[in-house]
Amino acid sequence: MESIKGALERIVGPEWVSDDPVILLAYGRDITSLSTAIGGGFIPQRMPEFVVLPENTEQVSKIIRLANNHKIPIVPGTTAANVSSTSIPTQGGIRIDFKRMNKVLEIDEVDMRAKIQPCVTYAMLQSEAHKRGLQTFITAAPFTGTPVGNSIFCGIGRNQNQIGMAFQQIICVEMVLADGTVVRTGPNSDFLAKGAYFWHGPGPDLTYFPMYVHGGFGVVTEMDWKLHRFPEERQTMHIFFQNLGEVVGAHNELARSELPKGLAIAPAPYYGQRYADNWEAIERCVRAWPKYVLALNLEGTKRQVAYEKTVVEKVIKKYNGRLLDKLPSEAQERYLFTEDGATRGDYCAGTTCAWAVGATRQTGYFAIVGISEIQEITELYVEWSQKVDPEYTKGRGRWWLPIYIYTFNWGHCAYVELMNFSKPNPTKLQDFQEHVVRGGAAARACLNRGAYSLPLMVRDDGRIGSRMGVYYEKLREIKEIVDPNNILNPGMMLP
């Protein structure tokens, strides 16, 4: 291994390579593996042999070529904001940390796009976009996350009803394959092209090739990203409902109206946890809030937003909703959809609060479904939770039913999170997946982030592979062609 360390040092410089166990420890875990209180046990902690911090694409190419020649695993990562263990080096090897590649290389104000490196955070990009009267996609993650990492993972967002999810903001990418080859997709593949504008072609399009596989097909080193105009007027609305059918009915009608820039259904704990610091206080807050909250934002000219608000109010009245004009905290009112929402500390504080008092997100279902399936899949989830853990669900009141639904692409489909804050038990996730699939509500969901998204699911007894049939097998064949030595994040996307 000393020879490998020496070779890495010659590529990036001695100060940017480490095999110090104290440093390596930080790269061998994330929030989902750190503690059983917050979901530990899915992916065990595992340190890499080396951490290396490249400065540019050329260095990344040399690192990957070296790893391929010696059949050493490579795992890329940015700001470590993910909570799904996708950057844990499950088979050791070299962990690429992109902290030095954190530059906004270009912003085109006229064509509304940016060229960014992997460790540019949403906060950094948003800051630069605002200087030019533009804004970026508003992620549901903290703004310490990165557009590159978030979009490759899929990336749900606050304003995705109109502009789509994070991966739909990608115009083209530059990526390094397992043999060190640098590939540029879309318009950037043509050296005569003046810039990256159209996000497809030349065909067949390879721009989405690295999507959903967490570095398993190639490592992205640059990305061209869509920006959007900053609106003259923006208004956030929160509508309370007690009945699932009514909140879903209002949600679906508004989604089809194509008015809201962002549209989401959230549970009472989503708000209640931000005013509490222990289970008992959370319980009191949860019981004080209505059962469901429909949140949305409107953007455009002042006249446009005023008209759209009147339309929304008619829909609210039709479905017996109650509009809250102002939340107790102005910051909370801004949280869901505004450009500074995810930059603020109360996002992290609220989320950490929920986990710190003993919650775990490890048992649940993440899917993309048609909006016609929202009510059915939610009811299936309730049924399953009551059967699997009746004492737990009774003991926690409404807290045990956290549902999050983000609509995107003009109401064509919705991202659904159904989670059970239960004791760590990896079997429950598999049981739930099987239950909802047998129930039929999620037959078209396809594990929202792709075939390999949930690490536990691809480490089971092969049920996912048998369920997906030829599709799964062809993906395995592609992996063997582009990465014959299986060095790119091995074990994460395939058993």
C-alpha positions in Angstrom: 0.0 0.0 0.0 3.0 2.3 0.4 3.5 2.3 -3.3 -0.1 3.3 -3.9 0.2 6.1 -1.4 3.3 7.3 -3.1 1.6 7.2 -6.5 -1.3 9.2 -5.2 1.0 11.8 -3.7 2.7 12.2 -7.0 -0.7 13.0 -8.6 -2.1 15.5 -6.1 0.8 16.3 -3.8 1.7 14.8 -0.4 -0.5 17.3 1.6 -3.7 16.0 -0.2 -3.3 12.3 0.6 -3.9 10.7 4.0 -4.0 7.3 5.5 -4.2 8.6 9.1 -6.9 6.5 10.9 -8.1 9.6 12.7 -8.9 11.2 9.4 -10.1 8.1 7.7 -12.7 7.5 10.4 -14.7 10.5 9.3 -15.0 9.0 5.8 -16.2 5.6 6.9 -19.6 6.6 8.3 -22.6 9.0 7.9 -25.7 9.7 9.9 -27.3 6.4 8.8 -24.4 4.3 10.1 -23.3 6.3 13.0 -25.8 5.2 15.7 -28.6 2.7 16.1 -30.7 5.7 17.4 -30.7 7.2 14.0 -30.9 4.2 11.7 -27.6 2.5 12.3 -27.2 -1.1 11.1 -28.1 -0.7 7.4 -24.5 -0.1 6.2 -21.8 -0.8 8.7 -19.0 1.7 9.2 -15.9 1.0 7.1 -12.9 3.2 6.7 -11.1 3.6 3.3 -7.4 2.9 3.0 -6.7 6.4 1.6 -8.4 9.7 1.3 -7.3 11.9 -1.6 -8.4 15.4 -2.5 -7.9 16.2 -6.3 -7.9 19.7 -7.7 -9.1 19.1 -11.3 -10.5 16.5 -13.7 -7.0 15.5 -14.9 -6.0 14.5 -11.4 -9.3 12.6 -10.9 -8.6 10.7 -14.2 -5.1 9.7 -13.0 -6.4 8.6 -9.6 -9.1 6.4 -11.2 -6.7 5.0 -13.8 -4.3 4.0 -10.9 -7.1 2.4 -8.9 -8.2 0.5 -12.0 -4.7 -0.8 -12.7 -4.4 -2.1 -9.2 -8.1 -3.1 -8.8 -8.6 -0.8 -5.8 -12.2 0.4 -5.1 -13.0 4.1 -5.6 -15.8 5.9 -3.8 -16.4 9.6 -4.6 -18.0 12.1 -2.2 -18.7 15.8 -1.8 -19.9 17.5 1.4 -21.1 14.4 3.3 -24.6 15.8 3.6 -26.2 12.6 2.3 -28.0 10.3 4.7 -28.1 7.1 2.7 -24.6 5.6 3.1 -23.8 6.0 -0.6 -20.4 7.4 0.1 -19.3 4.8 2.7 -16.4 2.7 1.2 -18.0 -0.6 2.0 -15.0 -2.5 0.5 -12.3 0.0 1.6 -10.1 1.4 -1.1 -9.7 5.1 -2.0 -12.1 7.8 -1.0 -12.1 10.8 -3.4 -13.0 14.0 -1.5 -13.9 16.8 -3.9 -13.5 19.6 -1.3 -10.9 21.4 -3.5 -13.1 21.2 -6.6 -15.6 23.8 -5.3 -15.7 26.5 -8.0 -18.5 28.0 -10.0 -16.7 28.0 -13.3 -19.2 30.0 -15.3 -22.6 31.6 -15.1 -24.4 32.5 -18.4 -27.0 35.1 -17.4 -28.7 35.2 -20.8 -29.1 31.4 -21.3 -29.6 30.9 -17.5 -27.1 28.2 -16.8 -24.1 27.5 -14.6 -21.0 25.3 -15.0 -20.0 23.9 -11.6 -17.6 21.5 -10.0 -18.7 18.7 -7.6 -18.2 20.5 -4.3 -20.1 23.7 -5.2 -22.9 23.8 -2.6 -26.4 25.0 -3.2 -25.7 28.0 -1.0 -22.6 28.9 -3.0 -24.5 28.6 -6.3 -27.6 30.4 -5.0 -25.4 33.3 -3.8 -23.8 33.7 -7.2 -27.2 33.3 -9.0 -28.8 36.0 -6.9 -26.2 38.6 -7.9 -27.5 38.2 -11.5 -31.2 38.1 -10.8 -31.4 34.4 -11.0 -32.0 31.5 -8.7 -31.2 27.8 -8.6 -33.4 24.7 -8.0 -34.5 24.8 -4.3 -33.5 21.5 -2.8 -35.3 19.7 0.1 -31.8 19.0 1.5 -29.7 21.5 3.5 -28.0 24.0 1.3 -24.7 22.6 2.5 -25.4 19.8 0.0 -24.3 20.0 -3.6 -26.2 20.1 -6.9 -23.9 17.4 -8.4 -24.3 14.9 -5.5 -28.0 15.7 -5.0 -29.0 15.4 -8.6 -27.1 12.2 -9.2 -29.0 10.8 -6.2 -32.3 12.1 -7.7 -33.0 15.2 -5.7 -36.4 16.2 -4.5 -37.0 19.9 -4.2 -39.3 22.7 -2.9 -40.3 24.2 -6.3 -40.3 21.0 -8.4 -44.0 21.1 -9.4 -43.0 23.4 -12.3 -39.3 22.9 -12.9 -38.9 19.2 -12.0 -36.5 17.4 -9.7 -32.8 18.1 -9.2 -31.7 15.7 -11.9 -33.9 17.5 -14.4 -31.8 20.6 -13.9 -28.8 18.8 -15.5 -27.8 20.0 -19.0 -24.7 17.9 -19.4 -21.8 16.5 -17.5 -18.1 15.7 -17.6 -17.3 12.4 -16.1 -14.4 10.0 -15.7 -15.0 6.3 -16.5 -13.4 3.4 -14.7 -10.4 3.3 -17.1 -9.7 7.0 -16.6 -11.3 8.1 -19.9 -12.9 11.6 -19.6 -16.3 11.8 -21.3 -18.4 15.0 -22.0 -22.0 14.6 -22.7 -24.6 16.6 -24.6 -23.5 19.8 -26.4 -20.1 19.7 -24.6 -19.2 16.6 -26.5 -18.8 18.7 -29.6 -15.7 20.9 -29.2 -17.1 23.3 -31.9 -20.2 23.9 -29.8 -20.3 27.4 -28.2 -22.0 26.3 -25.0 -24.3 23.9 -23.2 -27.9 24.7 -23.8 -29.9 21.6 -24.8 -29.9 18.8 -22.3 -30.1 15.9 -24.8 -28.0 14.6 -27.6 -26.1 13.9 -29.6 -28.1 10.7 -29.4 -28.1 8.3 -27.7 -27.9 10.7 -24.8 -25.4 9.8 -22.1 -26.1 12.8 -19.8 -28.1 10.6 -17.4 -25.6 7.7 -17.5 -24.2 8.4 -14.0 -27.6 8.9 -12.5 -28.9 6.9 -9.5 -25.8 4.7 -9.4 -23.7 6.8 -6.9 -20.5 6.8 -8.9 -20.9 3.2 -10.1 -20.8 4.0 -13.8 -18.6 7.1 -13.8 -17.4 10.0 -11.5 -18.8 13.4 -12.4 -16.2 16.2 -12.3 -18.2 19.0 -13.9 -21.9 19.7 -14.5 -23.8 22.3 -16.5 -26.9 23.2 -14.5 -30.1 25.2 -15.2 -30.8 28.4 -13.5 -34.2 30.2 -13.3 -35.3 33.8 -13.2 -35.9 35.4 -9.8 -39.6 36.3 -9.5 -41.1 39.7 -8.9 -43.5 38.3 -6.3 -43.5 35.1 -4.2 -46.1 33.9 -1.7 -46.2 30.8 0.4 -49.5 29.3 1.6 -50.1 26.7 4.3 -53.5 25.0 4.4 -54.6 22.6 7.2 -56.8 19.5 6.7 -58.0 16.8 9.1 -59.1 14.3 6.4 -56.7 12.4 4.1 -59.2 12.3 1.2 -59.7 16.1 1.3 -56.0 17.0 1.4 -55.3 14.6 -1.4 -58.2 16.0 -3.4 -57.1 19.6 -3.0 -53.5 18.6 -3.8 -54.4 16.8 -7.0 -56.6 19.6 -8.3 -54.0 22.2 -7.6 -51.3 20.1 -9.2 -53.3 19.8 -12.4 -54.0 23.5 -12.4 -50.3 24.1 -13.0 -50.4 27.2 -10.8 -48.1 26.3 -7.8 -44.4 26.5 -8.3 -44.0 24.1 -5.5 -46.6 21.8 -3.8 -46.3 19.4 -0.9 -48.3 17.5 1.7 -46.6 17.3 5.1 -47.6 15.7 8.4 -48.2 17.5 11.7 -44.8 16.4 13.1 -43.1 18.3 10.2 -44.1 21.5 11.9 -44.4 20.4 15.5 -40.8 19.1 15.8 -39.4 22.6 15.3 -40.9 23.8 18.5 -39.8 21.0 20.7 -36.7 19.3 22.1 -37.9 16.0 23.5 -40.5 13.3 22.7 -43.1 14.7 25.2 -42.9 18.2 23.8 -43.1 16.8 20.2 -46.3 14.9 21.2 -47.9 18.0 22.5 -47.0 20.0 19.4 -48.2 17.2 17.1 -51.6 16.9 18.8 -52.1 20.7 18.6 -51.6 20.8 14.9 -54.2 19.6 12.3 -53.3 16.2 10.9 -52.2 17.2 7.4 -50.7 20.4 6.0 -50.8 21.3 2.3 -48.1 23.8 1.5 -47.5 25.6 -1.7 -45.9 28.6 -3.2 -46.9 30.9 -6.0 -44.4 32.9 -8.1 -44.6 35.5 -10.9 -45.6 39.1 -11.3 -47.7 40.7 -8.4 -50.8 40.7 -10.6 -50.3 37.0 -11.5 -49.7 35.9 -7.9 -52.8 37.8 -6.7 -55.0 36.1 -9.3 -53.5 32.6 -8.6 -54.2 33.1 -4.9 -57.9 33.6 -5.5 -58.0 30.3 -7.5 -56.2 28.5 -4.7 -58.6 29.8 -2.1 -61.6 28.5 -4.1 -60.0 25.0 -4.1 -59.3 25.3 -0.4 -62.9 26.1 0.3 -64.1 23.2 -1.9 -62.1 20.7 0.1 -62.8 22.1 3.6 -59.2 23.3 4.2 -58.3 26.1 6.6 -55.7 28.6 5.4 -53.2 29.8 7.9 -52.2 33.3 7.0 -49.1 33.3 9.0 -47.2 30.7 10.9 -45.9 31.5 14.4 -42.4 32.0 13.0 -41.8 34.1 9.9 -38.7 31.9 9.2 -40.9 28.8 9.4 -43.3 30.4 6.9 -40.5 30.9 4.5 -39.0 27.5 5.0 -40.7 25.4 2.4 -40.1 27.2 -0.8 -38.1 30.3 -0.6 -34.6 30.7 -1.9 -33.1 31.0 1.6 -35.2 28.3 3.1 -32.7 25.5 3.2 -29.8 27.7 4.2 -31.2 28.4 7.6 -30.2 26.5 10.7 -33.7 25.5 11.8 -33.8 22.9 9.0 -30.9 21.1 10.5 -32.0 21.9 14.0 -35.5 20.5 13.4 -34.3 17.4 11.6 -31.6 16.7 14.2 -34.2 17.2 16.9 -36.4 14.4 15.5 -33.5 12.0 15.2 -31.8 13.0 18.5 -34.8 12.1 20.6 -34.7 8.5 19.3 -36.4 8.6 15.9 -35.0 6.6 13.0 -35.8 7.0 9.3 -34.7 3.5 8.4 -38.1 1.8 8.1 -40.1 3.3 5.3 -40.9 3.6 1.7 -39.6 6.0 -0.9 -41.4 6.0 -4.3 -42.4 8.0 -7.3 -46.1 7.4 -8.0 -48.9 8.9 -10.0 -50.9 11.4 -8.0 -53.9 9.1 -8.4 -52.1 6.6 -6.2 -51.2 8.9 -3.3 -54.2 8.1 -1.1 -54.1 4.4 -1.8 -50.4 4.0 -1.0 -50.8 6.1 2.2 -53.6 3.9 3.4 -51.6 0.8 2.7 -48.8 2.3 4.7 -51.1 2.9 7.7 -52.4 -0.7 7.4 -48.9 -2.1 7.4 -47.6 0.0 10.2 -50.5 -1.0 12.4 -49.9 -4.7 11.7 -46.2 -4.7 12.1 -46.0 -2.6 15.3 -49.4 -1.9 16.8 -48.1 -1.0 20.3 -45.6 1.5 18.8 -48.2 3.2 16.6 -50.7 3.5 19.5 -48.0 4.9 21.8 -46.9 7.6 19.5 -50.3 8.9 18.4 -50.1 10.7 15.1 -46.3 11.0 15.2 -45.9 7.5 13.8 -47.5 8.5 10.5 -45.0 10.9 8.9 -45.9 11.2 5.2 -44.1 13.6 2.8 -45.4 14.1 -0.7 -43.7 16.5 -3.2 -45.4 16.9 -6.6 -43.4 17.5 -9.7 -43.7 17.9 -13.5 -47.0 19.7 -13.5 -48.8 17.1 -11.4 -47.8 14.1 -13.6 -46.3 12.3 -10.6 -45.2 12.7 -7.0 -42.3 11.8 -4.8 -43.6 10.0 -1.7 -41.8 9.4 1.6 -43.7 7.2 4.1 -41.6 6.6 7.1 -41.9 4.7 10.4 -39.9 6.1 13.3 -39.5 2.7 14.8 -36.7 0.7 16.5 -34.0 -0.4 14.1 -35.1 -3.5 12.4 -33.8 -4.0 8.8 -36.4 -6.7 8.2 -39.2 -4.2 8.5 -38.2 -2.2 5.4 -38.2 -5.4 3.2 -41.5 -6.5 4.7 -43.0 -3.1 3.9 -41.7 -3.0 0.3 -43.2 -6.5 -0.2 -46.5 -5.4 1.3 -47.1 -2.3 -0.8 -46.0 -4.0 -4.0 -48.3 -6.9 -3.4 -51.0 -4.3 -2.6 -50.6 -2.9 -6.1 -50.3 0.7 -5.2 -46.5 0.9 -5.9 -46.3 -1.4 -8.9 -45.1 1.4 -11.1 -42.9 3.1 -8.4 -39.7 1.3 -9.2 -37.9 2.4 -6.1 -37.8 6.1 -7.0 -34.1 6.5 -7.2 -33.5 3.7 -9.6 -32.9 0.0 -9.3 -30.0 0.3 -6.8 -31.0 3.1 -4.6 -31.7 1.4 -1.3 -28.6 -0.4 -0.3 -30.5 -2.8 1.9 -32.7 -3.9 -1.0 -29.8 -5.0 -3.2 -28.3 -6.9 -0.3 -31.3 -9.1 0.2 -31.9 -12.6 -1.2 -32.3 -11.4 -4.8 -36.0 -10.5 -4.7 -35.4 -7.2 -6.3 -33.5 -8.8 -9.2 -36.2 -11.4 -9.8 -38.9 -8.7 -9.7 -37.2 -6.4 -12.2 -36.2 -9.2 -14.5 -34.4 -8.4 -17.8 -34.0 -4.7 -16.8 -31.9 -5.6 -13.8 -29.8 -8.1 -15.7 -29.0 -5.6 -18.5 -27.9 -3.1 -15.9 -25.5 -5.7 -14.5 -24.2 -6.3 -18.0 -23.6 -2.6 -18.6 -21.7 -2.4 -15.3 -19.5 -5.3 -16.3 -18.7 -3.5 -19.6 -17.9 0.0 -18.3 -16.3 -1.2 -15.1 -14.9 -4.8 -15.6 -12.8 -4.6 -12.5 -15.7 -3.3 -10.4 -13.8 -0.5 -8.8 -16.4 2.2 -8.9 -18.3 2.2 -5.6 -18.4 -1.6 -5.6 -21.2 -3.3 -3.6 -23.3 -0.1 -3.4 -25.3 -0.6 -6.6 -25.0 -4.3 -7.2 -24.7 -7.2 -4.6 
